[in-house]
Amino acid sequence: MRVVTVPALEDNYSYIILDEKSSEAAVIDPVEPQKLMHILQHLGAKLTSVLCTHHHWDHAGGNVELIAKKPGLAVYGADARIPEINYVVKDREEFKIGSITIQALWTHCHTKGSISYYARDGNDRAVFTGDTLFLSGCGRFFEGTAADMYNSLLHILATLPVETKVYCGHEYTRANLEFALHVEPDNAHVVQKLRWCIDNNVTITVPGTIGEELLCNPFLRVK
């Protein structure tokens, strides 16, 4: 499994998941489809699927243009408001991208239809969390409650294997770490990661891991 991180708009992330055995690929939250199509062409990949984490325009706003260029794609999601959706996934439902197994996890709160995609390929693990889990932070509660977010973070995402790579929907890590340091000023893991961001002027911090989030993310460390 190869994951290509594609920065979009001002601070968004789209992703390409490529099964290198079959050259089959999926795109996640393709808000700038032309950029993704160029990368897919360079990779020699066959795009078959679109995975949408939620309906907001800065994630699903490129769906119409992408489907116009590539009719027949499977468009996965859990919300009828997602443009061009043609496959509504159930919680824990699994499907394939080549030899990669994708599991849809209902992680509602940011929106009522927010989901995360958990990808497994051999020993490789990755989760694409949209605007539910950010590195060292979490998304806004636009359509859900604190209880919804607690369940999504603590009972679903935090239970994934610690080595699972985390690919989130926005680059907010430095600001999130500054908040985390305010919450836990003696957390050496937060201090170290924030120093890494600042000293190296890091602009792309993904992927993290579930293990790192359990050490640094205050929203996964609540009791």
Secondary structure, DSSP 4 states (H G I P E B T S, - for coil): -EEEEEEETTTEEEEEEEETTTTEEEEES-SSHHHHHHHHHHHT-EEEEEE-S---HHHHTTHHHHHHHSTT-EEEES-TTSTT--EEPPTT-EEEETTEEEEEEE--SSSTT-EEEEEEETTEEEEEEETTEETTEE---SSS-HHHHHIIIIIIGGGS-TT-EEEESB--HHHHHHHHHHH-TT-HHHHHHHHHHHHTT-S----EEHHHHHHH-TTTS--
